[in-house]
Amino acid sequence: MREKLRVAAYAVCVRDGQILLARSPAQDGTPEWVMPGGGMEHGEDPYDTVRREVEEETGYRIEVTGLLGVDSSHRVFRDGFGRPVDHHGVRFVYEGRITGGELRNEVGGSTDLAAWQNLDAVPGLVRIGLVDTALRLWRERPAGGRLNGVPE
């Protein structure tokens, strides 16, 4: 079985009762909302990753105002050839404040739309689980940076 480790960094940017989200196609092509952010490049610090990824996906520059927590996921799935992959994801979740830039959609990247969504509308959106995890970290601000009972 092939093992894969992916380390990524994401930002929770909230202002005026809205959260900044990006939209990305799921494996089956269904559009789903995701946190702005993404995978670290080799040798890159997660702090720099989140700033780069938010700008790439949304057009905004951010100031990182804090580390909300670290989320870890572990699952086995099949790749495109039917081979099992043991996947471990480590995700840094930061809080960010918009400092510049203009909202725009990413071109030629992993997302196709960036938008502000009302916080109270998030439960009705088609979204990945990390959106809920990131919002819980933002709301609860656990001292150890880890949530108990987080669903995969």
N, C-alpha and C positions, 0 to 999 in steps of 0.2 A: 504494500500500500504506500502510495506517495504521500509525504507529509508537506504541508504548506503553512507557513507562518506569514500573516499579513499584519503590519502595524500601520495604523492610520490615525489621523487627527481631525476632529470636527469642531464646529463652533455653534453655540447657542447665542443667537443675536435676537434680542427681544426689545421692541420699542413700541410705545403707544398701544399696548395690548395685542401686538402682532409679532409673529416669529418669522424669520427669514428661512425659507426652505427652497430646495432645488428639486427638480423632477427628473427621474431617470427611468428607463424601461427595465422591467423585471425580466427574468430569463424567458418568460413566455411573451414578452413584448408589451405587457400591460404597464401603462405609466403609473409610477408610484412616487410619493414624496419622500425625500431623503434629507438628512442634515447636510448643509454645505460643508465640504471637507473631502478627505480622501487619503490615499496611500502615501506613505513616506517614501522618498527616494533614498537610495543608499547613501549613508553619511549625513543625511539631513536631520536636523533637530525637529521634534514634533511641533514646537512653537513656530518654527519657520514654515513647516508643512501646512498648518492650519491657516496661516496668513496667506500663503500662496494659493492654496486650494479655494478658499473663499473668494479671492479676487478672480481666479480663473472661472469659477462657476457662476458668480453673481455680478461681477464688475465692481464690487465694493472692496475698499481697503478697510481693515479692522485693526483695532488695538485689542490685544488680548488682555482682559481684565482679571482673569483668574482661571485656575484649573478646577473644574467642577468634579472630575473624577476620571477613573479608568474603568472601562468595561471590557470584559473578556468573553469570547464565545468560542465554543469548541463543538464541531460536528463533523460527521463523515457524509460525503455526498459522492455522486458519480460525475465524472467529467464527461465531455462530449463523446468520448470513445467507450463509455461504460465502465471505466476503471475507477475504483474507489480512491477518494482523496480525503485524508485526515486533515481537516482545515482548522487552524487556530487563529482567531482574530483578536488583536489587542487594539483597543480604540481609546485614544485620549479625547476627553470631552472638555473643551474650554468654553468660557464665557467670552464673548467679544462685543465690542462697541464699534459701530460704523464711524469711521473718521474721514472718509472721502470716497471718491469714485461715484459712478452712477449705475443704477440697476440695469442689467442687461442679461441676455441669455448667452450661455456658452455656445460656441460654434465649434463643431468637430471634436467634442469631448464626450465625457460620460453622462452629462446631463443636457437637457434640451430646453429647460425653462427654469427661471428663478422668480420667486414671488414672495410677497409678504402675505401671510395667512393669519386670520384672527385666531388667537389662542383657543377660544371656546369652540372653534370649528375644527380643530385638529382631530378630535375623536371620529369625525365623520369622513376624514380623508383616507384614501387608499395610500398607505404609508408603510415603511419598514419599521421593525421593532425598535431600532435605534432612536427613532424620533421620540417614542414614548420614554425610553430610558434616559435620553438627554434632557427631556422636559422634567422628568422626576429628579434628576441630579440638580437641575436648575432650581426647582421648587424646594426640594428638601435639603440640599446642600449638606450631605452627610459628612461628618468630621473626617472620616477615613477615606472619603472619596469613592465609596462603594455602596451600592444599594443591596438590600436584602430582598430576596424573592423576585428577582428580575426574570421575566420570561424570556426565553430564547427567541 
